[in-house]
Amino acid sequence: MDLSKNTPENIEFMVNAISEKLRMLNIGAIKGSAFDEETYEDLKYLYDMVMKKDSFSPSEMQAIAEELGSLRKRV
């Protein structure tokens, strides 16, 4: 998958990968469609950071979840 392209499919892929890597219990609450293409670069940066690490402390997981929340579309 070419994540250098800002597409809805890539956003969906990255959000799902982050959720799976962190073993988030409520994966259904975080959907790729909840993110604007304007936040793609920030989401990609977060994705790259998460994929590089093998494990996360509880505070790191909370910070990542908060960052995902801040990147979501404002409705």
N, C-alpha and C positions, 0 to 999 in steps of 0.2 A: 504494500500500500504506500502510495506517495503522499506523505503527510505534509509536503511543502505546499500543497494546493489547498486553498481555503474553500472547502466544500462541506455541505451538510453531512455527507457520508463520513468524512474525516472527523468532523466534530463528534458525531455519534460514536465512531470507533474509539476516539481518545477518551471520551467520558466513560464509556463502558470499560475500557482497559484500566482506567484509574480506579473505578469502582471495584472491579475484580481484584486488582492488586492490593487495594486497601481492605478487601473483604468487608465492604460496607453492607450492613444488614438490609438497608432499605434502598437497594439498587434501583427499584422502580421509581423512586422519588426523584432521581436524577436522570433526566433524559437529554440526549443531544439536542433535541428540538427546543430545549429551554435556554439555549445559548445563541447569542447573535454572532454573525460572521465577523462583526467588528471586534469581538474579544478573542478572535482566533489565535493571534500571536501570544496572548497571555495564557490561553488554554494550552497551546503547544509547549510553551515554556514549562508549565506545571506538569504536563504529561511527560516531557523529557526528564524532569527532575524525579518524578515518581518512579519511572521505569528504571532509572539508574540505581536506586536503592533496593536492598534486599529486605529490609525490615524498617518499621517505623515505631517511634515511641507514641504513647497515647496523645501527648501534646502535639507532636508532628501531625498525627492523623486529624486531630481537631483543627489545626491550622490549615491543613489542606482542604478539609470539608468547608471551613469558613471561606477560604479563597474561592472554591467552586461556587459557593453561595453568592459571593460578591460578583462573580462573572455572569451569573444568570441574568436573563432578560428581566427588566423591570416592567411589570404589567400594571 
